[in-house]
Amino acid sequence: VGQNAYLKRSWLTPQQGALLAGGGLLAGLVAGGLGELLQHPALSGKALGFVAGWLLLGGLLGRGLAWFIPNLHGWKASAAGAAGGLLAALAFRAVSLLGADFAGRLAGALLLGFSIGLMVALVEMAFRSAWLEVVYGPREAGTVNLGPEPVSFGGDASSCTVFARGAAPRAYCFWFRGGKVRCEDVPSGEVRVLVPGQSLAIGKLRVTVRTAGASADATTVAARERPAPAPPQGYRGTIKPGPRRAPVPERPSVPPAPARAPQAVARVSTPGGPGCPTCGRKAPGATGKRYCTICERAY
């Protein structure tokens, strides 16, 4: 329920409710049965069976969270859940020694849930290689881990990992394989590689790619990863940088020449009819069809 609310989806679907009920019942039966069996005096004793039951319960519940959290490693989630089960067992034993058996069981159950959630969150942050930073609004943001399993964004909350209001029902899919983050535009089918720091608007969300150990923005990374120019065709040696050239001395600045005053155009008298009204140059032709090449006008 918390994971769905974190990703802006409906709190619980009927299918997820059935999976939670069945999975929780199965985990309780297995952990409780094995714990009671190990407490038999002929096997190991009460203390070992007690601790083993809590460890197994926490490990199974932690593994079950991997079904709901995208790209959460199953074995790491199980280890985190087992650590939570151990803390819950210690709390149960401490409270039970005070003479309150029911209170001890309640404290153990509460601490079990809290510890599993805390441990899984720490594992998810510590071992992730790439993730998406999702900004929902001015004061609300979250992260979604990337891995081999695609993480989808769209306006249909029932078919997408993250709900994006205003986007297509299934707009984009992201995954991380081979050290690269890839994004698929689902309506067009186009797939492209994204670099750390590159962002994308999906509906009303702003999604930014992040990777472990990367602090440069998209422009810097793209410039750094630009391939070097290929050597000439047929060349088999190693291209070495040539000798450095001596710096070219700067030329002394020369003051600009003084501007020359415009000279008046001399009137030219040539035969061929009336002259230009401006410069007096004569050109042949009828009135209104004569053209002065100096004044660039017809007269």
PASEBA-1860 file (N, C-alpha, C; in nm, 3 decimals):
! residues 299
1> VGQNAYLK> 0.083/-0.120/0.000/0.000/0.000/0.000/0.086/0.125/0.000 ~ 0.192/0.124/0.083/0.281/0.239/0.086/0.353/0.260/-0.046 ~ 0.396/0.150/-0.110/0.464/0.161/-0.239/0.371/0.218/-0.346 ~ 0.247/0.173/-0.349/0.152/0.224/-0.447/0.122/0.372/-0.423 ~ 0.107/0.411/-0.298/0.083/0.552/-0.269/0.205/0.636/-0.306 ~ 0.324/0.582/-0.288/0.447/0.654/-0.321/0.456/0.680/-0.471 ~ 0.406/0.589/-0.555/0.409/0.603/-0.700/0.280/0.662/-0.756 ~ 0.195/0.717/-0.670/0.072/0.785/-0.712/-0.026/0.691/-0.782
9> RSWLTPQQ> -0.029/0.566/-0.737/-0.124/0.470/-0.791/-0.233/0.444/-0.688 ~ -0.333/0.366/-0.727/-0.435/0.328/-0.631/-0.373/0.244/-0.521 ~ -0.422/0.257/-0.400/-0.357/0.197/-0.284/-0.346/0.046/-0.294 ~ -0.450/-0.019/-0.341/-0.448/-0.165/-0.346/-0.551/-0.213/-0.447 ~ -0.508/-0.296/-0.542/-0.599/-0.356/-0.638/-0.645/-0.491/-0.585 ~ -0.756/-0.543/-0.635/-0.801/-0.675/-0.588/-0.696/-0.784/-0.609 ~ -0.624/-0.780/-0.721/-0.520/-0.882/-0.744/-0.408/-0.870/-0.641 ~ -0.366/-0.747/-0.611/-0.261/-0.729/-0.511/-0.308/-0.769/-0.372
17> GALLAGGG> -0.435/-0.743/-0.340/-0.488/-0.783/-0.211/-0.489/-0.934/-0.195 ~ -0.528/-1.005/-0.302/-0.527/-1.151/-0.295/-0.385/-1.205/-0.281 ~ -0.290/-1.141/-0.352/-0.151/-1.186/-0.343/-0.095/-1.160/-0.204 ~ -0.128/-1.046/-0.144/-0.081/-1.016/-0.009/-0.137/-1.114/0.093 ~ -0.267/-1.141/0.082/-0.328/-1.233/0.179/-0.271/-1.374/0.166 ~ -0.261/-1.424/0.042/-0.208/-1.558/0.022/-0.061/-1.568/0.058 ~ 0.018/-1.469/0.016/0.161/-1.472/0.046/0.189/-1.458/0.194 ~ 0.116/-1.368/0.262/0.136/-1.351/0.406/0.097/-1.476/0.484
25> LLAGLVAG> -0.013/-1.540/0.443/-0.055/-1.664/0.510/0.047/-1.775/0.491 ~ 0.099/-1.787/0.369/0.197/-1.892/0.342/0.327/-1.866/0.420 ~ 0.373/-1.739/0.420/0.496/-1.707/0.493/0.479/-1.733/0.642 ~ 0.364/-1.700/0.699/0.341/-1.724/0.841/0.337/-1.872/0.875 ~ 0.272/-1.952/0.787/0.264/-2.096/0.813/0.402/-2.162/0.806 ~ 0.482/-2.124/0.705/0.614/-2.185/0.690/0.705/-2.145/0.805 ~ 0.710/-2.014/0.834/0.799/-1.966/0.941/0.755/-2.018/1.077 ~ 0.625/-2.011/1.104/0.577/-2.057/1.233/0.593/-2.207/1.251
33> GLGELLQH> 0.564/-2.286/1.145/0.579/-2.431/1.156/0.723/-2.472/1.175 ~ 0.814/-2.411/1.099/0.954/-2.448/1.114/1.009/-2.402/1.249 ~ 0.965/-2.284/1.296/1.010/-2.237/1.427/0.966/-2.328/1.539 ~ 0.841/-2.372/1.533/0.791/-2.463/1.637/0.862/-2.598/1.629 ~ 0.890/-2.642/1.507/0.958/-2.772/1.492/1.098/-2.766/1.550 ~ 1.170/-2.653/1.525/1.307/-2.643/1.576/1.312/-2.625/1.727 ~ 1.201/-2.585/1.789/1.200/-2.568/1.934/1.184/-2.701/2.008 ~ 1.165/-2.807/1.935/1.150/-2.936/2.001/1.282/-2.972/2.071
41> PALSGKAL> 1.276/-3.019/2.196/1.400/-3.050/2.270/1.489/-3.152/2.202 ~ 1.430/-3.241/2.123/1.511/-3.344/2.058/1.592/-3.288/1.943 ~ 1.558/-3.168/1.895/1.630/-3.112/1.780/1.734/-3.009/1.823 ~ 1.691/-2.893/1.868/1.790/-2.790/1.898/1.761/-2.715/2.026 ~ 1.640/-2.704/2.061/1.606/-2.626/2.179/1.520/-2.506/2.144 ~ 1.466/-2.443/2.248/1.369/-2.337/2.228/1.430/-2.212/2.169 ~ 1.550/-2.173/2.209/1.607/-2.045/2.165/1.635/-2.045/2.015 ~ 1.696/-2.152/1.964/1.729/-2.157/1.822/1.603/-2.159/1.736
49> GFVAGWLL> 1.506/-2.236/1.775/1.382/-2.239/1.699/1.310/-2.106/1.699 ~ 1.313/-2.038/1.816/1.248/-1.907/1.827/1.311/-1.807/1.730 ~ 1.445/-1.799/1.731/1.514/-1.703/1.644/1.499/-1.743/1.498 ~ 1.507/-1.872/1.468/1.495/-1.918/1.329/1.359/-1.885/1.271 ~ 1.255/-1.898/1.352/1.122/-1.865/1.303/1.109/-1.718/1.265 ~ 1.160/-1.628/1.349/1.154/-1.485/1.318/1.240/-1.450/1.198 ~ 1.359/-1.510/1.187/1.446/-1.484/1.072/1.379/-1.528/0.942 ~ 1.320/-1.646/0.944/1.255/-1.696/0.824/1.134/-1.612/0.787
57> LGGLLGRG> 1.057/-1.570/0.886/0.941/-1.486/0.858/0.984/-1.353/0.795 ~ 1.086/-1.290/0.855/1.134/-1.164/0.798/1.192/-1.181/0.659 ~ 1.267/-1.290/0.635/1.323/-1.314/0.503/1.217/-1.336/0.397 ~ 1.112/-1.412/0.431/1.005/-1.437/0.334/0.925/-1.310/0.304 ~ 0.899/-1.231/0.407/0.824/-1.107/0.383/0.908/-1.007/0.304 ~ 1.039/-1.001/0.332/1.126/-0.914/0.253/1.132/-0.955/0.108 ~ 1.136/-1.088/0.085/1.134/-1.136/-0.053/1.002/-1.103/-0.121 ~ 0.895/-1.105/-0.047/0.766/-1.070/-0.107/0.758/-0.925/-0.151
65> LAWFIPNL> 0.833/-0.835/-0.083/0.832/-0.694/-0.125/0.892/-0.675/-0.262 ~ 0.979/-0.766/-0.305/1.040/-0.753/-0.437/0.937/-0.766/-0.548 ~ 0.821/-0.822/-0.518/0.715/-0.830/-0.619/0.649/-0.696/-0.644 ~ 0.663/-0.604/-0.551/0.592/-0.476/-0.561/0.685/-0.358/-0.585 ~ 0.814/-0.371/-0.554/0.909/-0.262/-0.573/0.989/-0.291/-0.699 ~ 0.986/-0.204/-0.800/1.055/-0.233/-0.927/1.205/-0.247/-0.907 ~ 1.260/-0.351/-0.971/1.405/-0.375/-0.977/1.470/-0.387/-0.838 ~ 1.396/-0.440/-0.743/1.452/-0.471/-0.612/1.504/-0.614/-0.615
73> HGWKASAA> 1.633/-0.632/-0.587/1.694/-0.764/-0.593/1.633/-0.855/-0.487 ~ 1.590/-0.975/-0.529/1.518/-1.064/-0.439/1.600/-1.110/-0.320 ~ 1.725/-1.156/-0.345/1.805/-1.206/-0.234/1.847/-1.095/-0.139 ~ 1.874/-0.978/-0.190/1.908/-0.866/-0.103/1.788/-0.826/-0.019 ~ 1.669/-0.831/-0.079/1.548/-0.800/-0.002/1.525/-0.905/0.106 ~ 1.556/-1.032/0.075/1.541/-1.137/0.176/1.637/-1.116/0.291 ~ 1.762/-1.078/0.260/1.859/-1.052/0.367/1.816/-0.934/0.453 ~ 1.764/-0.830/0.389/1.716/-0.715/0.466/1.598/-0.754/0.555
81> GAAGGLLA> 1.507/-0.837/0.500/1.395/-0.882/0.581/1.437/-0.970/0.697 ~ 1.538/-1.055/0.677/1.588/-1.139/0.787/1.648/-1.053/0.897 ~ 1.720/-0.946/0.859/1.773/-0.854/0.960/1.660/-0.789/1.039 ~ 1.553/-0.753/0.970/1.436/-0.701/1.042/1.373/-0.803/1.133 ~ 1.369/-0.929/1.089/1.315/-1.034/1.174/1.398/-1.055/1.299 ~ 1.530/-1.042/1.287/1.616/-1.056/1.405/1.589/-0.944/1.506 ~ 1.574/-0.821/1.459/1.541/-0.711/1.550/1.406/-0.733/1.616 ~ 1.310/-0.784/1.540/1.178/-0.810/1.597/1.185/-0.920/1.703
89> ALAFRAVS> 1.265/-1.022/1.680/1.280/-1.130/1.779/1.339/-1.077/1.908 ~ 1.438/-0.990/1.897/1.499/-0.933/2.018/1.398/-0.848/2.095 ~ 1.315/-0.769/2.020/1.213/-0.688/2.088/1.109/-0.777/2.155 ~ 1.069/-0.882/2.088/0.971/-0.973/2.145/1.026/-1.036/2.274 ~ 1.150/-1.079/2.271/1.207/-1.144/2.388/1.223/-1.045/2.503 ~ 1.263/-0.920/2.472/1.283/-0.821/2.578/1.153/-0.787/2.648 ~ 1.045/-0.768/2.570/0.917/-0.732/2.631/0.856/-0.853/2.703 ~ 0.876/-0.974/2.647/0.819/-1.093/2.711/0.883/-1.122/2.846
97> LLGADFAG> 1.010/-1.084/2.862/1.075/-1.107/2.991/1.014/-1.023/3.102 ~ 0.942/-0.918/3.064/0.875/-0.836/3.164/0.742/-0.896/3.209 ~ 0.707/-1.011/3.152/0.585/-1.079/3.193/0.466/-1.049/3.107 ~ 0.482/-0.978/2.995/0.370/-0.944/2.906/0.393/-1.016/2.773 ~ 0.341/-1.138/2.764/0.364/-1.217/2.643/0.291/-1.158/2.523 ~ 0.165/-1.116/2.542/0.089/-1.059/2.431/0.151/-0.927/2.385 ~ 0.193/-0.845/2.481/0.258/-0.718/2.444/0.388/-0.744/2.370 ~ 0.459/-0.850/2.407/0.582/-0.884/2.336/0.556/-0.925/2.193
105> RLAGALLL> 0.451/-1.002/2.172/0.416/-1.041/2.035/0.376/-0.918/1.952 ~ 0.298/-0.828/2.013/0.257/-0.707/1.941/0.378/-0.619/1.909 ~ 0.468/-0.603/2.005/0.588/-0.523/1.980/0.675/-0.586/1.873 ~ 0.685/-0.718/1.875/0.764/-0.786/1.773/0.704/-0.768/1.634 ~ 0.571/-0.776/1.624/0.506/-0.760/1.494/0.523/-0.617/1.441 ~ 0.506/-0.518/1.529/0.523/-0.378/1.487/0.666/-0.351/1.442 ~ 0.761/-0.397/1.522/0.901/-0.373/1.487/0.941/-0.452/1.363 ~ 0.879/-0.567/1.341/0.909/-0.645/1.221/0.874/-0.566/1.095
113> GFSIGLMV> 0.755/-0.510/1.091/0.715/-0.432/0.974/0.802/-0.309/0.954 ~ 0.828/-0.239/1.065/0.912/-0.119/1.056/1.053/-0.154/1.010 ~ 1.110/-0.260/1.066/1.248/-0.296/1.034/1.261/-0.344/0.890 ~ 1.163/-0.422/0.844/1.170/-0.470/0.706/1.163/-0.353/0.610 ~ 1.070/-0.261/0.633/1.061/-0.144/0.545/1.188/-0.061/0.546 ~ 1.245/-0.040/0.665/1.367/0.039/0.675/1.485/-0.031/0.608 ~ 1.502/-0.160/0.634/1.614/-0.233/0.577/1.605/-0.243/0.425 ~ 1.486/-0.267/0.374/1.469/-0.276/0.229/1.498/-0.142/0.163
121> ALVEMAFR> 1.453/-0.033/0.226/1.481/0.100/0.170/1.631/0.128/0.168 ~ 1.702/0.089/0.274/1.847/0.110/0.277/1.918/0.025/0.172 ~ 1.874/-0.099/0.155/1.933/-0.185/0.052/1.907/-0.129/-0.086 ~ 1.786/-0.078/-0.107/1.751/-0.024/-0.238/1.838/0.097/-0.272 ~ 1.870/0.180/-0.174/1.952/0.298/-0.199/2.100/0.264/-0.209 ~ 2.146/0.167/-0.132/2.289/0.138/-0.126/2.339/0.063/-0.249 ~ 2.257/-0.021/-0.310/2.304/-0.107/-0.418/2.249/-0.068/-0.554 ~ 2.187/0.046/-0.567/2.133/0.084/-0.697/2.242/0.144/-0.785
129> SAWLEVVY> 2.233/0.119/-0.915/2.329/0.173/-1.012/2.270/0.288/-1.092 ~ 2.141/0.284/-1.118/2.074/0.390/-1.193/1.932/0.403/-1.143 ~ 1.880/0.524/-1.145/1.745/0.547/-1.100/1.689/0.672/-1.167 ~ 1.560/0.691/-1.151/1.491/0.807/-1.204/1.446/0.896/-1.089 ~ 1.474/1.023/-1.101/1.427/1.122/-1.004/1.298/1.181/-1.058 ~ 1.188/1.157/-0.991/1.055/1.198/-1.038/1.007/1.316/-0.954 ~ 0.980/1.427/-1.019/0.929/1.546/-0.953/0.779/1.555/-0.982 ~ 0.698/1.541/-0.877/0.553/1.548/-0.893/0.501/1.690/-0.883
137> GPREAGTV> 0.570/1.776/-0.811/0.525/1.913/-0.792/0.634/1.996/-0.729 ~ 0.605/2.119/-0.693/0.708/2.207/-0.636/0.771/2.152/-0.509 ~ 0.695/2.078/-0.428/0.745/2.031/-0.299/0.740/1.879/-0.284 ~ 0.730/1.809/-0.393/0.715/1.664/-0.384/0.798/1.597/-0.493 ~ 0.884/1.504/-0.453/0.969/1.431/-0.547/0.995/1.293/-0.491 ~ 1.034/1.202/-0.577/1.065/1.064/-0.536/1.163/1.003/-0.634 ~ 1.201/0.879/-0.608/1.294/0.806/-0.693/1.238/0.669/-0.726 ~ 1.276/0.620/-0.844/1.237/0.485/-0.888/1.362/0.418/-0.942
145> NLGPEPVS> 1.396/0.302/-0.888/1.516/0.231/-0.932/1.500/0.177/-1.073 ~ 1.613/0.174/-1.146/1.615/0.119/-1.280/1.697/-0.009/-1.280 ~ 1.661/-0.100/-1.367/1.729/-0.227/-1.381/1.682/-0.297/-1.506 ~ 1.700/-0.429/-1.514/1.655/-0.501/-1.634/1.504/-0.494/-1.654 ~ 1.428/-0.487/-1.545/1.282/-0.482/-1.558/1.238/-0.341/-1.597 ~ 1.163/-0.325/-1.708/1.122/-0.191/-1.752/1.031/-0.124/-1.649 ~ 1.049/0.007/-1.635/0.965/0.092/-1.551/0.885/0.181/-1.644 ~ 0.754/0.170/-1.637/0.668/0.240/-1.732/0.600/0.359/-1.666
153> FGGDASSC> 0.576/0.464/-1.747/0.506/0.585/-1.707/0.388/0.605/-1.800 ~ 0.275/0.646/-1.745/0.159/0.672/-1.830/0.038/0.715/-1.750 ~ -0.067/0.747/-1.821/-0.189/0.794/-1.759/-0.281/0.684/-1.713 ~ -0.251/0.558/-1.746/-0.331/0.444/-1.701/-0.261/0.381/-1.581 ~ -0.312/0.408/-1.461/-0.245/0.362/-1.339/-0.247/0.210/-1.327 ~ -0.342/0.142/-1.391/-0.351/-0.003/-1.376/-0.247/-0.077/-1.460 ~ -0.192/-0.012/-1.563/-0.096/-0.080/-1.650/0.043/-0.019/-1.647 ~ 0.067/0.083/-1.565/0.197/0.150/-1.560/0.254/0.143/-1.419
161> TVFARGAA> 0.386/0.149/-1.412/0.452/0.148/-1.282/0.430/0.278/-1.207 ~ 0.442/0.391/-1.278/0.425/0.524/-1.219/0.314/0.595/-1.294 ~ 0.220/0.649/-1.220/0.107/0.720/-1.280/0.150/0.862/-1.315 ~ 0.127/0.903/-1.440/0.160/1.037/-1.488/0.035/1.100/-1.545 ~ -0.027/1.187/-1.469/-0.150/1.250/-1.513/-0.125/1.338/-1.637 ~ -0.211/1.325/-1.736/-0.198/1.404/-1.858/-0.116/1.338/-1.967 ~ -0.057/1.223/-1.940/0.024/1.154/-2.041/-0.061/1.048/-2.111 ~ -0.003/0.987/-2.214/-0.070/0.877/-2.283/-0.088/0.760/-2.187
169> PRAYCFWF> -0.183/0.670/-2.216/-0.206/0.557/-2.123/-0.077/0.482/-2.088 ~ 0.009/0.462/-2.185/0.142/0.402/-2.161/0.240/0.482/-2.248 ~ 0.302/0.582/-2.187/0.379/0.680/-2.265/0.524/0.639/-2.284 ~ 0.596/0.608/-2.174/0.740/0.581/-2.182/0.775/0.460/-2.096 ~ 0.882/0.390/-2.138/0.939/0.280/-2.060/1.089/0.304/-2.046 ~ 1.142/0.282/-1.926/1.284/0.301/-1.898/1.340/0.169/-1.844 ~ 1.466/0.139/-1.880/1.536/0.026/-1.821/1.687/0.051/-1.828 ~ 1.762/-0.026/-1.749/1.907/-0.008/-1.737/1.973/-0.141/-1.763
177> RGGKVRCE> 2.046/-0.149/-1.875/2.116/-0.271/-1.913/2.248/-0.234/-1.979 ~ 2.350/-0.313/-1.952/2.479/-0.290/-2.014/2.540/-0.155/-1.980 ~ 2.508/-0.101/-1.862/2.563/0.027/-1.821/2.499/0.147/-1.888 ~ 2.387/0.130/-1.957/2.322/0.241/-2.026/2.174/0.245/-1.990 ~ 2.122/0.367/-1.979/1.980/0.388/-1.952/1.910/0.409/-2.086 ~ 1.812/0.328/-2.113/1.738/0.338/-2.238/1.594/0.378/-2.211 ~ 1.539/0.452/-2.306/1.402/0.502/-2.294/1.329/0.471/-2.424 ~ 1.210/0.416/-2.411/1.127/0.385/-2.528/1.004/0.474/-2.527
185> DVPSGEVR> 0.984/0.545/-2.637/0.860/0.619/-2.659/0.758/0.518/-2.709 ~ 0.670/0.473/-2.621/0.582/0.360/-2.653/0.492/0.389/-2.773 ~ 0.426/0.505/-2.785/0.339/0.526/-2.901/0.413/0.519/-3.034 ~ 0.537/0.570/-3.041/0.610/0.570/-3.168/0.705/0.451/-3.181 ~ 0.739/0.386/-3.069/0.831/0.274/-3.073/0.977/0.314/-3.080 ~ 1.010/0.442/-3.069/1.149/0.488/-3.077/1.220/0.462/-2.944 ~ 1.342/0.407/-2.952/1.425/0.378/-2.835/1.552/0.461/-2.845 ~ 1.587/0.530/-2.738/1.709/0.611/-2.737/1.780/0.593/-2.604
193> VLVPGQSL> 1.910/0.626/-2.603/1.994/0.616/-2.485/1.997/0.752/-2.417 ~ 1.974/0.754/-2.284/1.976/0.877/-2.206/2.102/0.881/-2.121 ~ 2.152/1.001/-2.097/2.274/1.020/-2.018/2.236/1.079/-1.883 ~ 2.321/1.064/-1.782/2.291/1.120/-1.650/2.266/1.270/-1.657 ~ 2.161/1.314/-1.589/2.124/1.454/-1.588/2.021/1.491/-1.692 ~ 1.998/1.404/-1.789/1.899/1.435/-1.893/1.759/1.418/-1.835 ~ 1.671/1.513/-1.866/1.536/1.513/-1.810/1.434/1.505/-1.921 ~ 1.314/1.467/-1.881/1.205/1.445/-1.975/1.074/1.480/-1.907
201> AIGKLRVT> 0.987/1.550/-1.977/0.855/1.584/-1.924/0.756/1.477/-1.968 ~ 0.690/1.414/-1.870/0.589/1.312/-1.897/0.461/1.356/-1.830 ~ 0.367/1.404/-1.907/0.245/1.459/-1.848/0.279/1.578/-1.759 ~ 0.241/1.569/-1.633/0.272/1.673/-1.536/0.393/1.640/-1.451 ~ 0.467/1.536/-1.488/0.586/1.495/-1.413/0.711/1.541/-1.486 ~ 0.818/1.560/-1.410/0.951/1.587/-1.465/1.043/1.475/-1.418 ~ 1.094/1.397/-1.514/1.174/1.278/-1.484/1.318/1.306/-1.525 ~ 1.414/1.282/-1.434/1.555/1.305/-1.458/1.633/1.177/-1.434
209> VRTAGASA> 1.727/1.146/-1.523/1.808/1.025/-1.512/1.924/1.050/-1.417 ~ 1.944/0.958/-1.324/2.057/0.964/-1.231/2.129/0.829/-1.230 ~ 2.261/0.834/-1.215/2.340/0.712/-1.202/2.438/0.729/-1.087 ~ 2.484/0.617/-1.032/2.577/0.620/-0.920/2.711/0.677/-0.964 ~ 2.761/0.776/-0.890/2.891/0.834/-0.918/2.893/0.933/-1.031 ~ 2.779/0.969/-1.089/2.774/1.066/-1.198/2.720/1.197/-1.146 ~ 2.800/1.304/-1.161/2.757/1.436/-1.117/2.752/1.536/-1.229 ~ 2.803/1.499/-1.349/2.801/1.594/-1.460/2.664/1.597/-1.523
217> DATTVAAR> 2.634/1.709/-1.588/2.505/1.720/-1.653/2.510/1.652/-1.789 ~ 2.395/1.652/-1.858/2.386/1.580/-1.983/2.478/1.637/-2.089 ~ 2.494/1.766/-2.094/2.579/1.827/-2.195/2.725/1.789/-2.176 ~ 2.773/1.792/-2.052/2.913/1.757/-2.025/2.939/1.612/-2.057 ~ 2.847/1.524/-2.018/2.866/1.382/-2.044/2.867/1.354/-2.193 ~ 2.776/1.415/-2.266/2.771/1.392/-2.410/2.898/1.440/-2.479 ~ 2.954/1.554/-2.433/3.077/1.603/-2.492/3.195/1.512/-2.457 ~ 3.196/1.458/-2.334/3.305/1.371/-2.294/3.302/1.238/-2.368
225> ERPAPAPP> 3.183/1.189/-2.401/3.171/1.061/-2.467/3.172/1.073/-2.620 ~ 3.199/1.192/-2.673/3.203/1.208/-2.818/3.321/1.130/-2.873 ~ 3.302/1.045/-2.977/3.412/0.963/-3.028/3.519/1.047/-3.094 ~ 3.646/0.998/-3.086/3.757/1.068/-3.149/3.751/1.051/-3.299 ~ 3.809/1.142/-3.378/3.806/1.128/-3.524/3.882/1.004/-3.568 ~ 3.830/0.939/-3.672/3.891/0.816/-3.721/4.018/0.849/-3.798 ~ 4.121/0.759/-3.796/4.244/0.783/-3.871/4.218/0.772/-4.020 ~ 4.310/0.820/-4.105/4.292/0.810/-4.250/4.280/0.665/-4.293
233> QGYRGTIK> 4.208/0.644/-4.404/4.186/0.510/-4.454/4.318/0.447/-4.498 ~ 4.344/0.325/-4.451/4.467/0.257/-4.487/4.581/0.280/-4.390 ~ 4.566/0.370/-4.295/4.672/0.399/-4.200/4.668/0.297/-4.087 ~ 4.781/0.233/-4.056/4.786/0.127/-3.955/4.866/0.166/-3.833 ~ 4.927/0.279/-3.833/5.008/0.320/-3.719/4.924/0.392/-3.615 ~ 4.993/0.455/-3.525/4.930/0.529/-3.417/4.942/0.678/-3.444 ~ 4.834/0.748/-3.438/4.833/0.891/-3.463/4.888/0.961/-3.340 ~ 4.996/1.036/-3.358/5.056/1.110/-3.249/5.035/1.259/-3.272
241> PGPRRAPV> 5.022/1.333/-3.166/5.005/1.477/-3.184/5.130/1.540/-3.243 ~ 5.114/1.633/-3.336/5.225/1.699/-3.402/5.290/1.801/-3.311 ~ 5.402/1.858/-3.357/5.473/1.958/-3.275/5.388/2.083/-3.255 ~ 5.407/2.140/-3.141/5.330/2.260/-3.110/5.387/2.378/-3.188 ~ 5.299/2.457/-3.243/5.340/2.573/-3.319/5.365/2.691/-3.226 ~ 5.463/2.774/-3.268/5.490/2.894/-3.189/5.374/2.990/-3.204 ~ 5.342/3.060/-3.099/5.230/3.154/-3.109/5.259/3.265/-3.208 ~ 5.161/3.302/-3.285/5.174/3.409/-3.385/5.167/3.543/-3.315
249> PERPSVPP> 5.270/3.630/-3.335/5.264/3.761/-3.267/5.150/3.846/-3.320 ~ 5.096/3.921/-3.231/4.984/4.006/-3.269/5.034/4.123/-3.354 ~ 4.958/4.157/-3.454/4.991/4.269/-3.540/4.958/4.400/-3.470 ~ 5.048/4.501/-3.488/5.016/4.630/-3.425/4.892/4.691/-3.487 ~ 4.816/4.750/-3.403/4.692/4.810/-3.451/4.724/4.936/-3.532 ~ 4.658/4.953/-3.644/4.675/5.068/-3.734/4.552/5.155/-3.722 ~ 4.572/5.284/-3.695/4.453/5.370/-3.684/4.381/5.379/-3.817 ~ 4.251/5.383/-3.815/4.175/5.390/-3.940/4.202/5.520/-4.013
257> APARAPQA> 4.195/5.512/-4.144/4.215/5.631/-4.228/4.099/5.727/-4.209 ~ 4.129/5.859/-4.215/4.020/5.955/-4.198/3.919/5.944/-4.311 ~ 3.797/5.965/-4.274/3.690/5.956/-4.373/3.702/6.070/-4.474 ~ 3.683/6.038/-4.600/3.690/6.137/-4.707/3.553/6.196/-4.731 ~ 3.556/6.324/-4.749/3.428/6.392/-4.775/3.372/6.349/-4.908 ~ 3.242/6.331/-4.917/3.183/6.291/-5.046/3.201/6.401/-5.149 ~ 3.237/6.360/-5.269/3.254/6.454/-5.378/3.127/6.465/-5.459 ~ 3.107/6.583/-5.502/2.988/6.608/-5.584/3.005/6.545/-5.721
265> VARVSTPG> 2.899/6.491/-5.769/2.902/6.428/-5.901/2.900/6.536/-6.008 ~ 2.999/6.530/-6.093/3.005/6.631/-6.199/2.897/6.608/-6.301 ~ 2.844/6.716/-6.346/2.739/6.706/-6.447/2.803/6.670/-6.580 ~ 2.749/6.576/-6.643/2.800/6.528/-6.772/2.701/6.565/-6.878 ~ 2.750/6.627/-6.978/2.665/6.669/-7.090/2.697/6.581/-7.208 ~ 2.607/6.496/-7.239/2.623/6.407/-7.355/2.503/6.422/-7.444 ~ 2.524/6.415/-7.572/2.410/6.427/-7.663/2.315/6.310/-7.645 ~ 2.190/6.334/-7.677/2.092/6.227/-7.674/1.963/6.267/-7.609
273> GPGCPTCG> 1.931/6.393/-7.594/1.804/6.433/-7.539/1.819/6.506/-7.408 ~ 1.708/6.538/-7.344/1.713/6.612/-7.217/1.793/6.534/-7.112 ~ 1.861/6.607/-7.021/1.943/6.543/-6.921/1.865/6.504/-6.796 ~ 1.934/6.429/-6.707/1.873/6.384/-6.580/1.845/6.506/-6.493 ~ 1.729/6.515/-6.431/1.699/6.631/-6.346/1.795/6.644/-6.229 ~ 1.863/6.538/-6.189/1.950/6.544/-6.072/2.093/6.578/-6.109 ~ 2.152/6.497/-6.200/2.292/6.516/-6.233/2.316/6.576/-6.371 ~ 2.214/6.585/-6.454/2.228/6.644/-6.586/2.277/6.548/-6.691
281> RKAPGATG> 2.301/6.423/-6.656/2.350/6.326/-6.755/2.240/6.298/-6.856 ~ 2.277/6.295/-6.986/2.181/6.272/-7.092/2.182/6.126/-7.134 ~ 2.066/6.077/-7.165/2.051/5.940/-7.214/1.946/5.938/-7.322 ~ 1.964/5.853/-7.422/1.863/5.847/-7.530/1.734/5.782/-7.481 ~ 1.629/5.805/-7.555/1.502/5.745/-7.524/1.393/5.846/-7.511 ~ 1.270/5.797/-7.506/1.153/5.884/-7.492/1.140/5.931/-7.348 ~ 1.061/6.037/-7.328/1.041/6.091/-7.195/0.970/5.987/-7.106 ~ 1.023/5.968/-6.986/0.968/5.868/-6.892/1.031/5.732/-6.906
289> KRYCTICE> 1.108/5.710/-7.015/1.173/5.581/-7.036/1.324/5.593/-7.034 ~ 1.376/5.716/-7.012/1.520/5.732/-7.001/1.563/5.687/-6.860 ~ 1.685/5.633/-6.848/1.734/5.582/-6.720/1.874/5.634/-6.695 ~ 1.893/5.695/-6.576/2.022/5.748/-6.537/2.095/5.643/-6.453 ~ 2.210/5.595/-6.502/2.287/5.491/-6.431/2.359/5.546/-6.310 ~ 2.378/5.678/-6.302/2.445/5.738/-6.185/2.348/5.757/-6.073 ~ 2.235/5.817/-6.100/2.130/5.842/-5.996/2.036/5.724/-5.978 ~ 2.043/5.628/-6.076/1.958/5.510/-6.069/1.810/5.548/-6.059
297> RAY> 1.770/5.624/-6.158/1.631/5.665/-6.164/1.590/5.683/-6.309 ~ 1.464/5.671/-6.334/1.408/5.695/-6.469/1.352/5.835/-6.474 ~ 1.361/5.895/-6.594/1.309/6.032/-6.609/1.255/6.049/-6.749
END
